[in-house]
């Protein structure tokens, strides 16, 4: 999803909990945890800060397993507008 959005001339900020994954996305444009063989678009960056990821966002795409979505939203209701 991030690649489709980025290819349509939008900046994409991915929230991830894993610092190593974030560093690899930002430095090498590769997601070391998923689909390592693909290079990510230059306008895709990552952060471990949910607040930073959603700051100024016009659209938030939530891509979580259904079973964790309610808890995630409840725990982060002060951050997600």
Helices and strands as residue ranges (DSSP letters): H 2-7, E 12-15, H 19-28, E 44-47, H 50-54, H 66-75
